Amino acid sequence: MASGECKRCGIDFQKNSNSQKYCKVCSIIRSKEMQKTRSKRYVENNKKLHYKRNKEWCLNNKEKTKESKRKYIEKNKDMILIKNRIWAENNRNYYKNYHKQYLQTENGKIKSRERARRRRANLNNIIEIYTREEWNNMLDMTNGCCPKCGKFVGKTNLELDHIIPISKASSGSTYTINDIQPLCRKCNASKGDKI
């Protein structure tokens, strides 16, 4: 048997044949690399065909997959509940901290104000018919100044005030963009539930 130098790693090895260029380890690594490149090439060339076949298969077997999923859930209900409970316990603190941090951001503050306002409106059966874009346009018109006292507080510090307060409005009434106004915190607090 002749010896030779591996073209990949440069180590001397015993050749099984004269055409052998790589040692045993490098030939295994090279064959795996070649296989990966071949499979990538195959996927790229047949992407549309596979997508079409998968789509057809999903459409044809939609009911079958739903039924098998339902059977699996029924069979392993206890295990799934335990897994979900463990996951919730492990991630509870993370999500609490994440929620606290999110509420400190500008978006978080806006969302929490909206949520509180919607909750109060739902309690009194009040319908609000205006979009966030309309509200943002109204804020842009103020240029960050409170319309009541005239102080500059910035657009983010202007709060939404209902001209007729939610507590005084009749049940089932609707609020449009003309029924609200932006006020600074001080003016909004001093106005309270007055009309």
N, CA, C and O atoms as a DFTB+ gen file, in Angstrom:
780 C
 N C O
     1  1       0.834      -1.200       0.000
     2  2       0.000       0.000       0.000
     3  2       0.866       1.247       0.000
     4  3       1.858       1.333       0.724
     5  1       0.486       2.187      -0.802
     6  2       1.237       3.433      -0.906
     7  2       0.720       4.435       0.112
     8  3      -0.453       4.406       0.483
     9  1       1.597       5.316       0.558
    10  2       1.165       6.385       1.466
    11  2       1.061       7.685       0.682
    12  3       1.698       7.857      -0.357
    13  1       0.257       8.577       1.193
    14  2       0.072       9.844       0.510
    15  2      -0.356      10.926       1.491
    16  3      -0.656      10.651       2.653
    17  1      -0.380      12.156       1.003
    18  2      -0.776      13.298       1.850
    19  2      -2.213      13.688       1.534
    20  3      -2.592      13.816       0.370
    21  1      -3.024      13.880       2.606
    22  2      -4.431      14.262       2.456
    23  2      -4.515      15.689       1.914
    24  3      -3.846      16.592       2.418
    25  1      -5.337      15.885       0.890
    26  2      -5.478      17.215       0.280
    27  2      -6.229      18.192       1.177
    28  3      -6.151      19.406       0.989
    29  1      -6.950      17.658       2.146
    30  2      -7.761      18.501       3.016
    31  2      -7.006      18.927       4.266
    32  3      -6.900      20.121       4.548
    33  1      -6.479      17.963       5.018
    34  2      -5.826      18.291       6.292
    35  2      -4.302      18.228       6.238
    36  3      -3.630      18.731       7.139
    37  1      -3.747      17.609       5.182
    38  2      -2.291      17.577       5.015
    39  2      -1.579      16.494       5.815
    40  3      -0.351      16.515       5.902
    41  1      -2.305      15.554       6.400
    42  2      -1.718      14.468       7.193
    43  2      -1.379      13.307       6.259
    44  3      -2.116      13.037       5.311
    45  1      -0.239      12.605       6.531
    46  2       0.122      11.411       5.756
    47  2      -0.773      10.253       6.164
    48  3      -1.034      10.055       7.350
    49  1      -1.246       9.482       5.180
    50  2      -2.117       8.340       5.448
    51  2      -1.838       7.228       4.456
    52  3      -1.213       7.452       3.420
    53  1      -2.305       6.021       4.778
    54  2      -2.139       4.859       3.913
    55  2      -3.253       4.841       2.874
    56  3      -4.433       4.809       3.225
    57  1      -2.879       4.861       1.589
    58  2      -3.868       4.862       0.508
    59  2      -4.372       3.448       0.252
    60  3      -3.585       2.501       0.246
    61  1      -5.669       3.299       0.042
    62  2      -6.244       2.017      -0.371
    63  2      -6.121       1.840      -1.882
    64  3      -6.016       0.718      -2.376
    65  1      -6.136       2.961      -2.614
    66  2      -5.953       2.933      -4.068
    67  2      -5.184       4.187      -4.476
    68  3      -5.066       5.133      -3.697
    69  1      -4.674       4.187      -5.676
    70  2      -3.882       5.327      -6.150
    71  2      -4.719       6.580      -6.350
    72  3      -4.188       7.690      -6.304
    73  1      -6.046       6.418      -6.574
    74  2      -6.909       7.578      -6.821
    75  2      -7.406       8.238      -5.531
    76  3      -8.059       9.281      -5.582
    77  1      -7.102       7.640      -4.381
    78  2      -7.573       8.193      -3.100
    79  2      -6.825       9.486      -2.788
    80  3      -5.594       9.511      -2.789
    81  1      -7.583      10.581      -2.516
    82  2      -6.981      11.899      -2.280
    83  2      -7.109      12.355      -0.832
    84  3      -6.353      13.217      -0.384
    85  1      -8.071      11.778      -0.089
    86  2      -8.358      12.236       1.277
    87  2      -8.215      11.093       2.266
    88  3      -8.415       9.927       1.924
    89  1      -7.865      11.445       3.502
    90  2      -7.828      10.436       4.566
    91  2      -9.261      10.030       4.920
    92  3     -10.216      10.630       4.426
    93  1      -9.414       9.008       5.780
    94  2     -10.736       8.455       6.080
    95  2     -11.665       9.501       6.698
    96  3     -12.824       9.615       6.298
    97  1     -11.159      10.269       7.677
    98  2     -11.963      11.280       8.372
    99  2     -12.389      12.379       7.411
   100  3     -13.558      12.762       7.376
   101  1     -11.436      12.887       6.626
   102  2     -11.736      13.976       5.689
   103  2     -12.694      13.531       4.588
   104  3     -13.519      14.321       4.129
   105  1     -12.590      12.250       4.154
   106  2     -13.495      11.770       3.103
   107  2     -14.931      11.709       3.621
   108  3     -15.869      11.974       2.869
   109  1     -15.116      11.359       4.912
   110  2     -16.463      11.334       5.509
   111  2     -17.020      12.754       5.584
   112  3     -18.171      13.000       5.223
   113  1     -16.184      13.692       6.061
   114  2     -16.603      15.099       6.173
   115  2     -16.965      15.648       4.797
   116  3     -17.974      16.334       4.638
   117  1     -16.118      15.336       3.787
   118  2     -16.341      15.843       2.436
   119  2     -17.628      15.285       1.846
   120  3     -18.379      16.006       1.190
   121  1     -17.885      13.988       2.082
   122  2     -19.112      13.390       1.531
   123  2     -20.359      14.014       2.158
   124  3     -21.365      14.208       1.475
   125  1     -20.296      14.332       3.471
   126  2     -21.425      15.009       4.127
   127  2     -21.649      16.399       3.557
   128  3     -22.788      16.808       3.336
   129  1     -20.552      17.132       3.316
   130  2     -20.651      18.474       2.716
   131  2     -21.262      18.413       1.320
   132  3     -22.113      19.227       0.960
   133  1     -20.809      17.430       0.541
   134  2     -21.330      17.261      -0.822
   135  2     -22.822      16.935      -0.791
   136  3     -23.595      17.423      -1.616
   137  1     -23.213      16.097       0.180
   138  2     -24.620      15.730       0.320
   139  2     -25.472      16.947       0.643
   140  3     -26.559      17.117       0.092
   141  1     -24.964      17.810       1.557
   142  2     -25.682      19.032       1.921
   143  2     -25.856      19.945       0.713
   144  3     -26.945      20.468       0.475
   145  1     -24.776      20.137      -0.053
   146  2     -24.864      21.018      -1.226
   147  2     -25.823      20.445      -2.264
   148  3     -26.571      21.192      -2.894
   149  1     -25.806      19.113      -2.447
   150  2     -26.726      18.486      -3.390
   151  2     -28.170      18.687      -2.964
   152  3     -29.029      19.017      -3.782
   153  1     -28.434      18.484      -1.661
   154  2     -29.812      18.628      -1.177
   155  2     -30.268      20.084      -1.289
   156  3     -31.422      20.339      -1.633
   157  1     -29.374      21.050      -1.002
   158  2     -29.713      22.476      -1.160
   159  2     -30.064      22.787      -2.605
   160  3     -31.049      23.468      -2.890
   161  1     -29.235      22.273      -3.515
   162  2     -29.458      22.503      -4.935
   163  2     -30.791      21.909      -5.372
   164  3     -31.532      22.513      -6.147
   165  1     -31.080      20.717      -4.862
   166  2     -32.338      20.044      -5.208
   167  2     -33.533      20.859      -4.708
   168  3     -34.514      21.031      -5.431
   169  1     -33.448      21.358      -3.474
   170  2     -34.543      22.151      -2.895
   171  2     -34.753      23.424      -3.696
   172  3     -35.891      23.791      -3.989
   173  1     -33.657      24.109      -4.058
   174  2     -33.763      25.343      -4.842
   175  2     -34.390      25.094      -6.210
   176  3     -35.212      25.880      -6.679
   177  1     -33.992      23.988      -6.844
   178  2     -34.511      23.680      -8.176
   179  2     -35.979      23.260      -8.154
   180  3     -36.715      23.511      -9.108
   181  1     -36.402      22.618      -7.056
   182  2     -37.761      22.065      -7.000
   183  2     -38.637      22.747      -5.956
   184  3     -39.581      22.147      -5.442
   185  1     -38.321      24.000      -5.645
   186  2     -39.061      24.735      -4.613
   187  2     -40.541      24.880      -4.959
   188  3     -41.405      24.607      -4.126
   189  1     -40.832      25.305      -6.177
   190  2     -42.214      25.539      -6.600
   191  2     -43.025      24.245      -6.588
   192  3     -44.186      24.226      -6.177
   193  1     -42.390      23.167      -7.047
   194  2     -43.060      21.878      -7.101
   195  2     -43.422      21.396      -5.698
   196  3     -44.539      20.937      -5.460
   197  1     -42.465      21.504      -4.769
   198  2     -42.706      21.074      -3.395
   199  2     -43.784      21.932      -2.740
   200  3     -44.658      21.422      -2.039
   201  1     -43.711      23.245      -2.976
   202  2     -44.715      24.152      -2.409
   203  2     -46.106      23.776      -2.897
   204  3     -47.055      23.726      -2.114
   205  1     -46.223      23.513      -4.199
   206  2     -47.506      23.145      -4.796
   207  2     -48.015      21.834      -4.209
   208  3     -49.194      21.714      -3.873
   209  1     -47.116      20.841      -4.086
   210  2     -47.499      19.534      -3.529
   211  2     -47.935      19.663      -2.074
   212  3     -48.933      19.067      -1.668
   213  1     -47.181      20.450      -1.277
   214  2     -47.532      20.645       0.129
   215  2     -48.880      21.332       0.277
   216  3     -49.687      20.964       1.131
   217  1     -49.116      22.339      -0.570
   218  2     -50.376      23.066      -0.524
   219  2     -51.544      22.141      -0.859
   220  3     -52.577      22.153      -0.189
   221  1     -51.359      21.340      -1.908
   222  2     -52.400      20.384      -2.305
   223  2     -52.641      19.370      -1.192
   224  3     -53.784      19.044      -0.872
   225  1     -51.547      18.873      -0.604
   226  2     -51.672      17.872       0.463
   227  2     -52.422      18.463       1.654
   228  3     -53.285      17.807       2.237
   229  1     -52.087      19.715       2.014
   230  2     -52.763      20.380       3.144
   231  2     -54.250      20.551       2.873
   232  3     -55.081      20.323       3.752
   233  1     -54.580      20.954       1.649
   234  2     -55.990      21.140       1.300
   235  2     -56.750      19.815       1.328
   236  3     -57.890      19.752       1.788
   237  1     -56.103      18.752       0.829
   238  2     -56.759      17.442       0.779
   239  2     -56.876      16.790       2.154
   240  3     -57.825      16.050       2.410
   241  1     -55.913      17.063       3.041
   242  2     -55.874      16.367       4.333
   243  2     -56.154      17.279       5.520
   244  3     -55.735      16.992       6.641
   245  1     -56.859      18.373       5.276
   246  2     -57.156      19.335       6.336
   247  2     -57.963      18.686       7.458
   248  3     -57.624      18.809       8.635
   249  1     -59.032      17.998       7.076
   250  2     -59.911      17.355       8.064
   251  2     -59.173      16.240       8.791
   252  3     -59.343      16.052       9.996
   253  1     -58.341      15.494       8.039
   254  2     -57.578      14.397       8.634
   255  2     -56.645      14.902       9.722
   256  3     -56.568      14.324      10.806
   257  1     -55.924      16.002       9.422
   258  2     -54.969      16.553      10.384
   259  2     -55.686      17.115      11.605
   260  3     -55.207      16.966      12.729
   261  1     -56.837      17.762      11.391
   262  2     -57.620      18.281      12.517
   263  2     -58.053      17.148      13.431
   264  3     -57.962      17.253      14.654
   265  1     -58.529      16.056      12.821
   266  2     -59.006      14.896      13.578
   267  2     -57.862      14.243      14.353
   268  3     -58.023      13.883      15.519
   269  1     -56.708      14.091      13.702
   270  2     -55.560      13.469      14.383
   271  2     -55.068      14.351      15.530
   272  3     -54.670      13.843      16.578
   273  1     -55.093      15.669      15.334
   274  2     -54.683      16.595      16.389
   275  2     -55.641      16.517      17.573
   276  3     -55.215      16.515      18.728
   277  1     -56.949      16.451      17.275
   278  2     -57.949      16.339      18.338
   279  2     -57.776      15.046      19.126
   280  3     -57.881      15.043      20.353
   281  1     -57.505      13.932      18.410
   282  2     -57.295      12.643      19.071
   283  2     -56.058      12.673      19.962
   284  3     -56.061      12.143      21.073
   285  1     -54.993      13.308      19.450
   286  2     -53.757      13.411      20.227
   287  2     -53.987      14.210      21.517
   288  3     -53.499      13.834      22.583
   289  1     -54.734      15.312      21.409
   290  2     -55.011      16.154      22.582
   291  2     -55.856      15.387      23.594
   292  3     -55.608      15.463      24.797
   293  1     -56.860      14.641      23.106
   294  2     -57.701      13.855      24.008
   295  2     -56.882      12.782      24.729
   296  3     -57.058      12.545      25.924
   297  1     -55.993      12.146      23.983
   298  2     -55.193      11.059      24.532
   299  2     -54.192      11.558      25.568
   300  3     -53.969      10.911      26.591
   301  1     -53.590      12.717      25.291
   302  2     -52.498      13.223      26.134
   303  2     -52.881      14.499      26.885
   304  3     -52.037      15.361      27.127
   305  1     -54.145      14.610      27.246
   306  2     -54.641      15.826      27.893
   307  2     -53.888      16.152      29.178
   308  3     -53.483      17.294      29.396
   309  1     -53.700      15.133      30.034
   310  2     -53.026      15.340      31.323
   311  2     -51.587      15.800      31.136
   312  3     -51.117      16.719      31.807
   313  1     -50.890      15.133      30.197
   314  2     -49.489      15.477      29.941
   315  2     -49.369      16.916      29.422
   316  3     -48.475      17.654      29.838
   317  1     -50.266      17.310      28.516
   318  2     -50.243      18.661      27.938
   319  2     -50.505      19.698      29.027
   320  3     -49.840      20.733      29.072
   321  1     -51.475      19.424      29.908
   322  2     -51.777      20.352      31.006
   323  2     -50.579      20.520      31.928
   324  3     -50.253      21.634      32.338
   325  1     -49.924      19.408      32.254
   326  2     -48.740      19.469      33.136
   327  2     -47.636      20.270      32.468
   328  3     -47.009      21.118      33.104
   329  1     -47.393      20.002      31.171
   330  2     -46.348      20.736      30.437
   331  2     -46.637      22.234      30.425
   332  3     -45.747      23.050      30.666
   333  1     -47.900      22.590      30.139
   334  2     -48.289      24.004      30.099
   335  2     -48.127      24.666      31.459
   336  3     -47.678      25.808      31.555
   337  1     -48.502      23.929      32.524
   338  2     -48.383      24.466      33.876
   339  2     -46.918      24.716      34.233
   340  3     -46.571      25.758      34.790
   341  1     -46.059      23.737      33.900
   342  2     -44.620      23.871      34.182
   343  2     -44.055      25.056      33.416
   344  3     -43.297      25.854      33.968
   345  1     -44.432      25.174      32.115
   346  2     -43.937      26.279      31.292
   347  2     -44.373      27.619      31.878
   348  3     -43.585      28.563      31.941
   349  1     -45.641      27.694      32.309
   350  2     -46.168      28.945      32.876
   351  2     -45.427      29.311      34.163
   352  3     -45.098      30.477      34.382
   353  1     -45.166      28.312      35.015
   354  2     -44.445      28.589      36.266
   355  2     -43.025      29.066      35.990
   356  3     -42.528      29.971      36.661
   357  1     -42.372      28.457      34.998
   358  2     -40.988      28.834      34.676
   359  2     -40.889      30.226      34.076
   360  3     -39.902      30.932      34.287
   361  1     -41.920      30.623      33.322
   362  2     -41.845      31.894      32.589
   363  2     -42.670      33.028      33.205
   364  3     -42.704      34.130      32.658
   365  1     -43.329      32.771      34.330
   366  2     -44.192      33.778      34.948
   367  2     -43.409      35.033      35.334
   368  3     -43.821      36.148      35.015
   369  1     -42.281      34.850      36.018
   370  2     -41.484      35.999      36.472
   371  2     -40.930      36.790      35.298
   372  3     -40.884      38.019      35.332
   373  1     -40.506      36.067      34.248
   374  2     -39.961      36.744      33.069
   375  2     -41.013      37.675      32.461
   376  3     -40.717      38.832      32.162
   377  1     -42.243      37.174      32.278
   378  2     -43.287      37.975      31.655
   379  2     -43.758      39.111      32.555
   380  3     -44.154      40.171      32.068
   381  1     -43.715      38.888      33.888
   382  2     -44.059      39.979      34.808
   383  2     -43.065      41.126      34.645
   384  3     -43.456      42.286      34.518
   385  1     -41.777      40.788      34.650
   386  2     -40.738      41.815      34.497
   387  2     -40.816      42.491      33.137
   388  3     -40.654      43.707      33.026
   389  1     -41.069      41.679      32.088
   390  2     -41.178      42.234      30.738
   391  2     -42.349      43.217      30.663
   392  3     -42.235      44.283      30.057
   393  1     -43.489      42.846      31.291
   394  2     -44.677      43.701      31.270
   395  2     -44.399      45.015      32.001
   396  3     -44.807      46.081      31.539
   397  1     -43.700      44.942      33.147
   398  2     -43.357      46.158      33.901
   399  2     -42.472      47.073      33.061
   400  3     -42.688      48.284      33.009
   401  1     -41.479      46.487      32.407
   402  2     -40.575      47.283      31.571
   403  2     -41.316      47.895      30.389
   404  3     -41.072      49.043      30.020
   405  1     -42.241      47.105      29.788
   406  2     -43.002      47.605      28.639
   407  2     -43.885      48.778      29.034
   408  3     -44.041      49.723      28.260
   409  1     -44.470      48.730      30.239
   410  2     -45.338      49.817      30.689
   411  2     -44.570      51.117      30.926
   412  3     -45.181      52.183      30.986
   413  1     -43.246      51.051      31.061
   414  2     -42.434      52.254      31.238
   415  2     -42.135      52.956      29.910
   416  3     -41.751      54.125      29.900
   417  1     -42.309      52.244      28.792
   418  2     -42.047      52.848      27.482
   419  2     -43.230      53.725      27.063
   420  3     -44.313      53.649      27.643
   421  1     -43.001      54.559      26.045
   422  2     -44.073      55.457      25.559
   423  2     -45.265      54.665      25.022
   424  3     -46.418      54.973      25.325
   425  1     -44.969      53.635      24.218
   426  2     -46.040      52.796      23.665
   427  2     -46.823      52.123      24.767
   428  3     -48.050      52.047      24.708
   429  1     -46.118      51.631      25.778
   430  2     -46.768      50.949      26.898
   431  2     -47.685      51.883      27.668
   432  3     -48.782      51.492      28.067
   433  1     -47.236      53.124      27.879
   434  2     -48.068      54.108      28.592
   435  2     -49.338      54.414      27.806
   436  3     -50.427      54.489      28.375
   437  1     -49.188      54.590      26.490
   438  2     -50.338      54.891      25.631
   439  2     -51.330      53.733      25.667
   440  3     -52.535      53.940      25.807
   441  1     -50.808      52.503      25.537
   442  2     -51.675      51.320      25.533
   443  2     -52.412      51.164      26.853
   444  3     -53.599      50.839      26.863
   445  1     -51.715      51.395      27.981
   446  2     -52.363      51.220      29.292
   447  2     -53.455      52.276      29.498
   448  3     -54.505      51.983      30.069
   449  1     -53.202      53.515      29.027
   450  2     -54.248      54.555      29.108
   451  2     -55.469      54.168      28.280
   452  3     -56.610      54.303      28.723
   453  1     -55.203      53.678      27.057
   454  2     -56.296      53.248      26.172
   455  2     -57.105      52.126      26.813
   456  3     -58.335      52.135      26.777
   457  1     -56.393      51.151      27.406
   458  2     -57.060      50.008      28.028
   459  2     -57.960      50.465      29.177
   460  3     -59.092      50.000      29.310
   461  1     -57.443      51.385      30.011
   462  2     -58.227      51.888      31.156
   463  2     -59.457      52.653      30.673
   464  3     -60.542      52.512      31.239
   465  1     -59.287      53.467      29.621
   466  2     -60.398      54.247      29.076
   467  2     -61.465      53.326      28.484
   468  3     -62.661      53.532      28.689
   469  1     -61.008      52.292      27.734
   470  2     -61.944      51.347      27.137
   471  2     -62.723      50.580      28.207
   472  3     -63.917      50.319      28.058
   473  1     -62.028      50.228      29.282
   474  2     -62.684      49.497      30.363
   475  2     -63.794      50.346      30.987
   476  3     -64.900      49.861      31.228
   477  1     -63.479      51.632      31.247
   478  2     -64.501      52.529      31.822
   479  2     -65.675      52.715      30.867
   480  3     -66.832      52.758      31.285
   481  1     -65.356      52.824      29.566
   482  2     -66.414      52.993      28.555
   483  2     -67.289      51.748      28.485
   484  3     -68.508      51.852      28.353
   485  1     -66.673      50.568      28.571
   486  2     -67.445      49.319      28.523
   487  2     -68.342      49.173      29.740
   488  3     -69.456      48.658      29.642
   489  1     -67.857      49.625      30.882
   490  2     -68.677      49.538      32.093
   491  2     -69.949      50.376      31.974
   492  3     -70.995      49.996      32.500
   493  1     -69.861      51.519      31.281
   494  2     -71.018      52.412      31.120
   495  2     -71.742      52.220      29.783
   496  3     -72.592      53.030      29.415
   497  1     -71.404      51.152      29.062
   498  2     -72.010      50.854      27.754
   499  2     -71.870      52.014      26.780
   500  3     -72.836      52.395      26.119
   501  1     -70.667      52.577      26.692
   502  2     -70.415      53.710      25.799
   503  2     -69.594      53.232      24.606
   504  3     -68.656      52.450      24.758
   505  1     -69.958      53.710      23.423
   506  2     -69.266      53.322      22.192
   507  2     -68.376      54.472      21.748
   508  3     -68.821      55.616      21.657
   509  1     -67.095      54.153      21.468
   510  2     -66.157      55.174      20.993
   511  2     -65.906      54.949      19.510
   512  3     -65.418      53.892      19.112
   513  1     -66.242      55.946      18.686
   514  2     -66.080      55.838      17.231
   515  2     -65.032      56.843      16.769
   516  3     -65.366      57.876      16.188
   517  1     -63.787      56.543      17.026
   518  2     -62.681      57.328      16.472
   519  2     -61.450      56.441      16.474
   520  3     -61.318      55.517      17.276
   521  1     -60.547      56.756      15.542
   522  2     -59.349      55.935      15.389
   523  2     -58.159      56.613      16.056
   524  3     -58.212      57.786      16.425
   525  1     -57.095      55.849      16.198
   526  2     -55.879      56.404      16.787
   527  2     -55.277      57.466      15.861
   528  3     -54.678      58.436      16.326
   529  1     -55.443      57.273      14.544
   530  2     -54.940      58.264      13.571
   531  2     -55.616      59.618      13.770
   532  3     -54.956      60.657      13.756
   533  1     -56.935      59.599      13.955
   534  2     -57.664      60.854      14.192
   535  2     -57.171      61.532      15.467
   536  3     -57.013      62.753      15.511
   537  1     -56.930      60.730      16.498
   538  2     -56.419      61.276      17.759
   539  2     -55.017      61.862      17.561
   540  3     -54.714      62.939      18.075
   541  1     -54.156      61.144      16.809
   542  2     -52.803      61.646      16.529
   543  2     -52.839      62.936      15.722
   544  3     -52.024      63.831      15.948
   545  1     -53.776      63.042      14.782
   546  2     -53.941      64.288      14.007
   547  2     -54.340      65.449      14.917
   548  3     -53.870      66.574      14.748
   549  1     -55.211      65.161      15.881
   550  2     -55.637      66.193      16.833
   551  2     -54.450      66.641      17.703
   552  3     -54.302      67.825      18.003
   553  1     -53.613      65.677      18.098
   554  2     -52.413      66.006      18.884
   555  2     -51.448      66.855      18.067
   556  3     -50.842      67.790      18.589
   557  1     -51.305      66.525      16.769
   558  2     -50.414      67.294      15.891
   559  2     -50.879      68.742      15.754
   560  3     -50.058      69.653      15.650
   561  1     -52.187      68.953      15.754
   562  2     -52.731      70.314      15.631
   563  2     -52.397      71.164      16.859
   564  3     -52.287      72.385      16.743
   565  1     -52.232      70.543      18.033
   566  2     -51.925      71.302      19.254
   567  2     -50.457      71.695      19.336
   568  3     -50.112      72.633      20.055
   569  1     -49.571      70.982      18.599
   570  2     -48.119      71.208      18.653
   571  2     -47.552      71.045      20.073
   572  3     -46.564      71.690      20.425
   573  1     -48.171      70.193      20.872
   574  2     -47.675      69.918      22.226
   575  2     -48.116      70.909      23.279
   576  3     -47.676      70.818      24.425
   577  1     -48.987      71.870      22.920
   578  2     -49.476      72.870      23.887
   579  2     -50.884      72.489      24.354
   580  3     -51.717      72.048      23.562
   581  1     -51.127      72.664      25.637
   582  2     -52.449      72.373      26.200
   583  2     -53.431      73.445      25.717
   584  3     -53.151      74.631      25.891
   585  1     -54.564      73.077      25.119
   586  2     -55.524      74.070      24.619
   587  2     -56.180      74.897      25.730
   588  3     -56.633      76.014      25.477
   589  1     -56.236      74.369      26.947
   590  2     -56.920      75.070      28.036
   591  2     -56.014      76.113      28.700
   592  3     -56.391      77.278      28.827
   593  1     -54.809      75.682      29.125
   594  2     -53.923      76.625      29.832
   595  2     -52.853      77.229      28.927
   596  3     -52.248      78.236      29.293
   597  1     -52.604      76.645      27.761
   598  2     -51.642      77.187      26.805
   599  2     -50.196      76.818      27.084
   600  3     -49.309      77.277      26.364
   601  1     -49.921      76.001      28.108
   602  2     -48.538      75.603      28.421
   603  2     -48.070      74.532      27.446
   604  3     -48.853      73.698      26.990
   605  1     -46.764      74.573      27.132
   606  2     -46.166      73.522      26.295
   607  2     -45.770      72.352      27.190
   608  3     -44.945      72.507      28.091
   609  1     -46.355      71.183      26.943
   610  2     -46.030      69.993      27.740
   611  2     -45.530      68.839      26.868
   612  3     -45.045      67.835      27.389
   613  1     -45.644      68.975      25.572
   614  2     -45.243      67.897      24.647
   615  2     -46.431      67.030      24.288
   616  3     -47.366      66.878      25.075
   617  1     -46.385      66.457      23.078
   618  2     -47.523      65.663      22.590
   619  2     -47.762      64.414      23.436
   620  3     -48.905      64.013      23.656
   621  1     -46.664      63.801      23.912
   622  2     -46.817      62.550      24.668
   623  2     -47.447      62.779      26.038
   624  3     -48.045      61.861      26.600
   625  1     -47.322      63.990      26.585
   626  2     -47.872      64.276      27.911
   627  2     -49.301      64.807      27.885
   628  3     -49.900      65.028      28.938
   629  1     -49.853      65.015      26.685
   630  2     -51.254      65.434      26.583
   631  2     -52.149      64.217      26.764
   632  3     -51.929      63.180      26.139
   633  1     -53.150      64.342      27.610
   634  2     -54.056      63.239      27.899
   635  2     -55.386      63.435      27.184
   636  3     -55.787      64.556      26.873
   637  1     -56.056      62.325      26.933
   638  2     -57.361      62.370      26.282
   639  2     -58.420      62.713      27.329
   640  3     -58.535      62.047      28.357
   641  1     -59.186      63.759      27.049
   642  2     -60.257      64.176      27.961
   643  2     -61.579      64.141      27.215
   644  3     -61.686      64.648      26.098
   645  1     -62.595      63.534      27.843
   646  2     -63.943      63.532      27.259
   647  2     -64.630      64.830      27.655
   648  3     -64.696      65.156      28.840
   649  1     -65.140      65.573      26.683
   650  2     -65.799      66.856      26.962
   651  2     -67.000      66.620      27.882
   652  3     -67.166      67.326      28.877
   653  1     -67.833      65.637      27.555
   654  2     -68.868      65.170      28.488
   655  2     -68.283      63.923      29.146
   656  3     -68.106      62.908      28.472
   657  1     -67.977      63.973      30.445
   658  2     -67.300      62.837      31.094
   659  2     -68.082      61.529      30.963
   660  3     -69.309      61.532      30.860
   661  1     -67.350      60.414      30.971
   662  2     -67.965      59.094      30.835
   663  2     -68.960      58.842      31.964
   664  3     -70.013      58.240      31.759
   665  1     -68.603      59.319      33.169
   666  2     -69.492      59.081      34.323
   667  2     -70.826      59.825      34.193
   668  3     -71.832      59.390      34.753
   669  1     -70.842      60.964      33.445
   670  2     -72.072      61.758      33.283
   671  2     -72.857      61.385      32.025
   672  3     -74.025      61.749      31.884
   673  1     -72.207      60.654      31.109
   674  2     -72.862      60.326      29.836
   675  2     -73.935      59.271      30.056
   676  3     -73.816      58.415      30.932
   677  1     -74.988      59.348      29.242
   678  2     -76.066      58.365      29.347
   679  2     -75.603      57.034      28.766
   680  3     -74.759      57.009      27.870
   681  1     -76.142      55.943      29.262
   682  2     -75.765      54.606      28.826
   683  2     -76.068      54.415      27.337
   684  3     -77.150      54.772      26.873
   685  1     -75.121      53.858      26.598
   686  2     -75.313      53.607      25.164
   687  2     -74.980      54.772      24.272
   688  3     -75.185      54.679      23.062
   689  1     -74.466      55.889      24.816
   690  2     -74.122      57.045      23.970
   691  2     -72.804      56.783      23.247
   692  3     -71.998      55.954      23.669
   693  1     -72.603      57.514      22.142
   694  2     -71.391      57.324      21.330
   695  2     -70.500      58.554      21.397
   696  3     -70.983      59.686      21.434
   697  1     -69.204      58.319      21.412
   698  2     -68.211      59.391      21.398
   699  2     -67.502      59.389      20.056
   700  3     -66.960      58.368      19.632
   701  1     -67.507      60.545      19.382
   702  2     -66.748      60.706      18.146
   703  2     -65.516      61.543      18.448
   704  3     -65.288      61.918      19.598
   705  1     -64.726      61.838      17.433
   706  2     -63.508      62.633      17.610
   707  2     -63.836      64.054      18.080
   708  3     -62.988      64.707      18.687
   709  1     -65.067      64.549      17.806
   710  2     -65.474      65.894      18.230
   711  2     -65.866      65.951      19.711
   712  3     -66.000      67.033      20.281
   713  1     -66.049      64.775      20.329
   714  2     -66.448      64.730      21.742
   715  2     -65.263      64.577      22.690
   716  3     -65.450      64.461      23.901
   717  1     -64.043      64.576      22.147
   718  2     -62.847      64.463      23.003
   719  2     -61.907      65.616      22.712
   720  3     -62.004      66.274      21.676
   721  1     -60.978      65.852      23.661
   722  2     -59.992      66.919      23.484
   723  2     -58.708      66.543      24.227
   724  3     -58.762      65.833      25.231
   725  1     -57.552      67.012      23.740
   726  2     -56.311      66.757      24.464
   727  2     -56.070      67.844      25.519
   728  3     -56.156      69.034      25.216
   729  1     -55.769      67.434      26.754
   730  2     -55.456      68.366      27.839
   731  2     -54.206      67.878      28.570
   732  3     -53.874      66.693      28.535
   733  1     -53.524      68.806      29.230
   734  2     -52.385      68.395      30.059
   735  2     -52.927      67.727      31.324
   736  3     -54.116      67.828      31.627
   737  1     -52.056      67.055      32.047
   738  2     -52.492      66.306      33.223
   739  2     -53.146      67.201      34.275
   740  3     -54.150      66.834      34.885
   741  1     -52.548      68.401      34.477
   742  2     -53.051      69.323      35.498
   743  2     -54.478      69.775      35.160
   744  3     -55.364      69.756      36.014
   745  1     -54.684      70.180      33.901
   746  2     -56.022      70.650      33.476
   747  2     -57.038      69.511      33.512
   748  3     -58.186      69.710      33.907
   749  1     -56.613      68.323      33.099
   750  2     -57.505      67.172      33.089
   751  2     -57.929      66.793      34.505
   752  3     -59.084      66.446      34.750
   753  1     -56.966      66.867      35.439
   754  2     -57.275      66.525      36.842
   755  2     -58.188      67.577      37.465
   756  3     -59.102      67.242      38.217
   757  1     -57.938      68.867      37.148
   758  2     -58.771      69.940      37.733
   759  2     -60.189      69.918      37.161
   760  3     -61.148      70.267      37.849
   761  1     -60.314      69.503      35.891
   762  2     -61.636      69.407      35.272
   763  2     -62.423      68.261      35.902
   764  3     -63.614      68.408      36.173
   765  1     -61.777      67.131      36.137
   766  2     -62.428      65.989      36.773
   767  2     -63.643      65.517      36.003
   768  3     -63.547      65.219      34.812
   769  1     -64.808      65.446      36.679
   770  2     -66.024      64.993      36.005
   771  2     -66.985      66.159      35.722
   772  3     -68.198      65.977      35.628
   773  1     -66.392      67.387      35.588
   774  2     -67.232      68.533      35.233
   775  2     -67.402      68.584      33.727
   776  3     -66.577      68.074      32.969
   777  1     -68.497      69.214      33.312
   778  2     -68.755      69.338      31.850
   779  2     -68.154      70.640      31.352
   780  3     -68.249      70.950      30.164
